[in-house]
Amino acid sequence: MVFDTLAGVLGTITEDIRTARTKDPAARSAVTVALLYSGVHAVWGYRVAHALWRGGFRFAARFVSQAGRLLTGVEIHPAADIGRRLFIDHGAGVVIGETAEVGDDVLLYHGVTLGGDSMRREKRHPTLGDGVTVGANATLLGDISVGEAASIGAGSVVVEDVPPGVTAAGVPAEPVEDAARSRRTQSR
């Protein structure tokens, strides 16, 4: 089973390179992405570690994930559930916790944390729907959901669900439309 899953990991390499080239205008070639993009390397390391985790090789999975962290500056727990075409732009300082769920076509910028808010063994990390974008240095905490095609502003702290298609920003994060409406009302 592990080798079947590892073969699947190898099959995502071209897709991940294509995704990086689509989402990053600075990505000039597939070779550049394959050799120099730490966010892509972190995702590849996660995919190997996740295959090991699912195969029951928990220590080996953690070893691979920690080696990936050392090499890329990105920490992704091998038990996290990550969809296809995740792109981590710039790669440094990203943390994705054990019970996090990340949909397809998600874009994370540097410094993003998908963190837990409980010490119990339960679902304690965020769930991101397909097509979510999370800005630099945003922190998402707890068993919250960020709906499909939603965006989180840079530096935001998200502790409550964000509906699909909504942009949320601030500390604590709230929908941008609601925040602007609230400021207009207060200034009258």
N, C-alpha and C positions, 0 to 999 in steps of 0.2 A: 504494500500500500504506500509506504513512504516513497519508494522509487517511482511509482505512478504519479504521485503528487509532485515530486521533484521534477519529473519530465514536464508537468504542467507549468512549473515555475519557469523552466527554460523557454516555454512557449510564450510567456508574457514579455520577454525581453524586448522584442521588436515593438510590441504595443506600447510599452513604457517609454521607449525612445521616441516613438511617434508622438505620444502625449506631451512629452517635454518640449519637443520641437514646436508643437501647436500652441502650448500655453506660455512659452518663454520666447519672446522675440530675439533675445540674445543668443539663443541656441542656433548656431550656424550650421552644424552638421551632426549626423548620427554618431560619428566617431567622437566628436567633442562631448556629446551627451554621455555616451557609453563610458568614456574614460575619465571625465572630469566633473560630473554632476553628483555631488554627495547625497542629495535628496533621492535621486534615482538609485544610487548604491544602497541607501538605507532601506528602500522599499524592496530591493532584490534580497538583501540580507534578511529582512522580515519574512519574505516568502519562503526562504529556505528554513528559517527557524520555525515558522508556523507549520510547515510540512513535518518537521521533526516532532513538534509538540503534538500534532494530531496523530502521529504514529506512535506516541507513547514515550518518546525519547526526550523527556522533560529537561534533564540536566544538559544534554547536548543542545537543545533548543535555547535554553537560557545562555549557554556559553556562546552560541552563534550570535544571539541578540546583543550580548554585552560586547563582543568583538566588534559588531556593527556600530554600537554606540561609541566605542573607542575610536574607530576609524572615521565616522561621519559626524559625530556630535548629535545624532538623532537616536532617541531611545523609543523603541516600539516593543511592547511586551509580545512575546510569541503567541499568547492566547487571544490577543485582540483579533477581531473579525474585520478584515479590510477587503473592500471590493476591488474591482479592476480600475486601472488607469488613475490611481492616486498619484498626484504630483506634489512633491514637497519642494517649493522654490527656495533656494539658498540653503536649506537643510539644517542650519545650525540651531540647536536648542529646542528642537521639537520633542515633545514627550507624549506618547500615546499609551494609556494605561490598559491593564489586563482585560477589563470587561468592556472596553470601547468597541463600538461598531461604526464602521465608516463605509458609506455606500460607494457606488461607482462614480468616476469622473469628479472626484473631490480635489480641491486645490487648497493646500495649507502653505502659508508663508512661514518664515523663520520665527522661532520663539513661541510657537503655538503649544499650549498644554491642553490635552484632553485628560483631565485629572479626576480622581475619586474624591468623595466626601464622606466616606465611611470606612471604618476599620473591620467591618464584618465581611464575611465571604458571601457577597451578593452582587447583583448588578449595581455598580457604583461609579461607572464612567459614562460619558456622553454617547449618544447615537446620532450620527450625521447622515442625513438622507443623500440621495444621488444629487450630484451637481452643486454641492455646497462649497462656498468659498469662505475661508477663515483668514482674516488679516493678521499681519505681523504682531507678535507678542500678545495675542488674545488668549484668554484663559477661560476654558469651559469646564465647569465642575459639576460632578454628580450625575445621577441617572436622569439626564435631561435629553430631550430630542430637539434637533435642529432639522426642520423640514426641508424637503426637496427644493433645490435651487435657491435656498436662503443664503444670505451673506452676513458675516460677522465683521464689524469694523475693527481696525487695528487697535490694539491696546484695551479692548473691551473685556469685561468680566461677565460671563454668562452663567447664571445660576437657575434660570427658568427656561421652559420650552420656547422655541422660536418657530412660528408657523411657516409653512412652505412659502417660498417666494418673497419673504420679508427680509429687509435689511435691519439688523439690530446693532446698536453701538452704545458705548458708554460704560460707566461703572456705577451701579450695575447696568448691564445692557438692557435697552428697551427699544422697541421698534422706532426707527428714525422718524417716520411720519408722526407717530404719537408724541415723540419728544418735541418736535418742531411745533405741533399744535399746542402742546402744554406751555411752551415758552411764550407763544403768541397770546394765549389766554392770560398768563400771569402778568404780561407787560401792559395789559389794558387797564 
